[in-house]
Amino acid sequence: MIKVGINGFGRIGRMVFRASQANKNIQVVGINDLLEVDYLAYMLKYDTVHGKFDGTVEVKDGKLVVNGNEIRVSAERNPADLKWDAIGAEYVVESTGLFLSKEKAQGHIDAGAKYVITSAPSKDDTPMFVMGVNEDKYEKGTKFVSNASCTTNCLAPLAKVLHDNFGILEGLMTTVHAMTATQQTVDGPSAKDWRGGRAASGNIIPSSTGAAKAVGKVIPELNGKLTGMSFRVPTLNVSTVDLTVRLEKETSYEEICKVM
């Protein structure tokens, strides 16, 4: 049984938890978030996009009780204060979006965890892995890994198949991306990105994305060969990637469909 702690119970943290319930080999033993446990239970129970949680969710003596299993809930700002070893959590899913380097995530190790998986691209040389692309490069015992971004997880498998079969010389990626929590419900200030301050539900908003650059970390042969941009669109769920490439080998639509 793999015992897991989750730091940050936002969109990704809650989806990780839901996914874990379908795997009998994974047990979430601790959740850390600054919100009250009653509110965490409420958000886990009901989700506008993914529907009602398939199971029982209760609060008892400050703990979250899901399908009869008690889960410790804490509200620590510093990962080093989380005492993961006290509940046997060897793996920590770091989904706050705040601790994206080995130095910043070290607190989880200091608190007794053995491994940290971040749910966003790393800010340092922490290795990034995308399943189906480069997970075979994982070296046993590596304490810090990044699962990259949602767009990278979409783009990298596509780029890998094309590159392995035909060779990519250069490429341009455009992602049509569902709205996210960082956007505004109505027009408001956004100092770094003025367009990003427009109402998410009423605009198609151009945005930057680091996904193309991240593919170069996941597939080193493509480093510097891809670039891209993003359009934030008024949908709650489902995004898509459009990839245009110049290939080394001549091919056809039928051949590309076949290898895909």
GIZI-V56286 format. One record per residue. N is the residue number from 1. RES is the residue in one small letter. NEAR is the number of other C-alpha atoms within 8 Angstrom. Layout:
N;RES;NEAR
N;RES;NEAR
This chain:
1;m;6
2;i;8
3;k;12
4;v;14
5;g;15
6;i;14
7;n;13
8;g;11
9;f;14
10;g;8
11;r;6
12;i;9
13;g;13
14;r;10
15;m;8
16;v;8
17;f;9
18;r;9
19;a;8
20;s;11
21;q;9
22;a;6
23;n;7
24;k;8
25;n;6
26;i;11
27;q;11
28;v;12
29;v;13
30;g;14
31;i;14
32;n;14
33;d;11
34;l;8
35;l;7
36;e;6
37;v;11
38;d;7
39;y;8
40;l;10
41;a;12
42;y;8
43;m;8
44;l;10
45;k;9
46;y;9
47;d;10
48;t;5
49;v;6
50;h;5
51;g;7
52;k;7
53;f;10
54;d;4
55;g;6
56;t;9
57;v;11
58;e;8
59;v;11
60;k;7
61;d;4
62;g;8
63;k;11
64;l;14
65;v;13
66;v;11
67;n;7
68;g;6
69;n;6
70;e;9
71;i;12
72;r;10
73;v;12
74;s;10
75;a;8
76;e;10
77;r;5
78;n;7
79;p;10
80;a;11
81;d;8
82;l;11
83;k;9
84;w;14
85;d;10
86;a;7
87;i;8
88;g;8
89;a;15
90;e;14
91;y;13
92;v;14
93;v;13
94;e;13
95;s;15
96;t;9
97;g;9
98;l;5
99;f;10
100;l;13
101;s;11
102;k;10
103;e;5
104;k;8
105;a;12
106;q;9
107;g;11
108;h;14
109;i;12
110;d;8
111;a;13
112;g;12
113;a;14
114;k;8
115;y;11
116;v;15
117;i;12
118;t;17
119;s;13
120;a;11
121;p;12
122;s;13
123;k;7
124;d;7
125;d;6
126;t;11
127;p;9
128;m;12
129;f;13
130;v;14
131;m;7
132;g;6
133;v;11
134;n;11
135;e;9
136;d;4
137;k;5
138;y;8
139;e;5
140;k;4
141;g;4
142;t;8
143;k;7
144;f;11
145;v;12
146;s;14
147;n;12
148;a;15
149;s;10
150;c;6
151;t;9
152;t;13
153;n;11
154;c;10
155;l;13
156;a;13
157;p;11
158;l;9
159;a;9
160;k;10
161;v;10
162;l;11
163;h;9
164;d;7
165;n;7
166;f;11
167;g;10
168;i;14
169;l;9
170;e;9
171;g;12
172;l;10
173;m;13
174;t;11
175;t;13
176;v;11
177;h;11
178;a;12
179;m;13
180;t;6
181;a;5
182;t;4
183;q;11
184;q;12
185;t;7
186;v;7
187;d;8
188;g;8
189;p;6
190;s;9
191;a;5
192;k;4
193;d;7
194;w;9
195;r;8
196;g;11
197;g;12
198;r;14
199;a;12
200;a;15
201;s;9
202;g;7
203;n;10
204;i;9
205;i;11
206;p;10
207;s;9
208;s;7
209;t;8
210;g;7
211;a;11
212;a;13
213;k;11
214;a;11
215;v;15
216;g;14
217;k;10
218;v;12
219;i;12
220;p;8
221;e;5
222;l;10
223;n;11
224;g;7
225;k;10
226;l;14
227;t;10
228;g;13
229;m;11
230;s;12
231;f;12
232;r;14
233;v;13
234;p;11
235;t;8
236;l;8
237;n;7
238;v;7
239;s;8
240;t;8
241;v;11
242;d;7
243;l;9
244;t;7
245;v;9
246;r;8
247;l;10
248;e;8
249;k;6
250;e;6
251;t;7
252;s;6
253;y;6
254;e;6
255;e;8
256;i;10
257;c;7
258;k;6
259;v;7
260;m;6
